[in-house]
Amino acid sequence: MAKRKRLAVNGGEALRESVSAKKSKAESDIKQATSSTTTETETLQIVVGSYDHVLHGLTARIECGKARFADTFLFNAHSSAVRCVAVSPASAPSPGQTQNVLLASGSTDERVNIYNLSAHPPSIKNQDMLAKVAPRPILENPKNKELGTLLHHTSTITALRFPTRSKLLTASEDSTIAVARTRDWSVLSTIKAPIAKPQGRPSGDTAPFGGTPSGVNDFAIHPSMKLMISVSKGERCMRLWNLVTGKKAGVLSFNKDMLQEVGEARHSTGEGRRVIWGNVDGADEFAVGFDRDVVVFGMDSVPKCRIMQAARTKVHQFTYITIDAESGLSLLAVTTEDGRILFFSTRTENLSPPEEIKGKTGTLSVAKLVGFVGGKAESITGRIKDILVIPSAAKKEILYLVGSSSDGKVRLWTVSTKSLASALSKGTAGEKSIGKLLGVYETQNRITCMAGYLMIPKPDGAEESEEEELPEEEDEEDEEDEEDE
């Protein structure tokens, strides 16, 4: 009997040891899963401008396949509608200091406002306290503040770009593009675009009586920082500029047949509204946007293809998306009036023969539609005004796609580069929706433009610094620019 009890006791100890071993293994698995989830948690800082004169900043915290939005700031920035916004690269890391990002906003009030934004996710320790007095999540950051205003333009600000941390380029309807230095915000040089000559009154003309439409619509800077393309109001052409000398490098006129193919009739303006650089198959190209179509040009300035097919819709914004940098695979993402973001391939092997328009065969090949997100399948019927594409740092094959609508809604999708490459190879002709909707946020503002960036984890022991010291390499770069002048 004693022997049987000893066996039972020994068996119970073995059982307890087995249970404890399984429990410890389960706990380690949970910790491992939690740590992996934590490392994959990322935060986006999104800034939207609106007709309501405000700049609305919000963060999107992506965790476990969902997005949690929170307000970070609300600046009453301008006295009229905000037309454009831009963010700079983050400041260089420095021991014991945090990093920041510069934000610029332009408006019809002729002002360019400059703000300082934190590059790190906001602290959530005060979220519960703020949630008691606010209907929506709020994550404030004292680092986000206004720095000042630039007043070097005399008309509506139309485009802003930070080619580097040390330079800001601003375009306006006063037909000038100014280059400002961010160290002291002085204007280094001004590029003057010619004012278009009166050629009748095209439909949609908003120029005053007796005047003519004028002003720079948009500009794009080549990655080499030596060449720039601009498109202006009332001009059926685009202009090339040498940024080293600040002088005109050439003018490329849009021929009549090409304008007819992209839906620019005789009584339309025929002007380029947006322009952007891209790289496909290792070769540079650029795309010029019109009212209802986009035309892609090669580096020889010869039209390569157009984007929209027979069923056209108004185009609002477009940008290039890098799918595979090693192979040079890139797609062109285009936002439309019907609530979709379309993905096109402009590779030569994916181009279709020209379509027949009004009984006449066109001259431009047509890009291949690869896929889309949004649309009626996701109950999106209104226009998507602006688009933002941010690569994930945790997963290289994931892209965060942010779309903002005029109705005040900001939508966040994740798109896999593998799924885009697969759809391109299979030739589905854009029949399938690609991407997963993570969340929708109502800003309660009529959105006009958008900018954003992926926030950087705050380094351990870093302290908030009120003033930032520019790296020596940027100072040296500025001195070289002054010598060039």
Salt bridges, closest charged atoms under 4 A:
ASP29 OD2 - LYS25 NZ 3.43
GLU40 OE1 - LYS395 NZ 3.83
ASP52 OD1 - ARG446 NH2 3.36
GLU63 OE1 - ARG61 NE 3.38
ASP71 OD1 - HIS56 NE2 2.84
ASP71 OD2 - ARG136 NH2 3.34
ASP109 OD2 - HIS78 ND1 3.13
GLU173 OE2 - ARG83 NH1 3.90
GLU173 OE2 - LYS233 NZ 3.97
ASP174 OD2 - HIS153 ND1 3.19
ASP184 OD2 - ARG181 NH2 2.84
ASP205 OD2 - ARG201 NE 3.31
ASP218 OD1 - ARG161 NH2 2.67
GLU235 OE2 - ARG239 NH2 2.75
ASP257 OD1 - LYS360 NZ 3.98
ASP281 OD1 - ARG347 NE 3.03
ASP284 OD2 - HIS222 NE2 2.83
GLU285 OE1 - LYS304 NZ 2.89
ASP293 OD2 - ARG306 NH1 3.28
ASP293 OD2 - ARG312 NE 3.26
GLU337 OE1 - HIS316 NE2 2.57
GLU337 OE2 - ARG383 NH2 3.54
ASP338 OD2 - ARG340 NH2 3.02
GLU355 OE1 - ARG306 NH2 2.95
GLU464 OE2 - LYS458 NZ 3.83
GLU466 OE1 - LYS145 NZ 3.21
GLU468 OE1 - ARG165 NH2 2.71
ASP475 OD1 - ARG183 NH1 3.56
ASP478 OD1 - LYS167 NZ 2.76
ASP481 OD2 - LYS167 NZ 2.61
GLU482 OE2 - ARG181 NH1 2.21
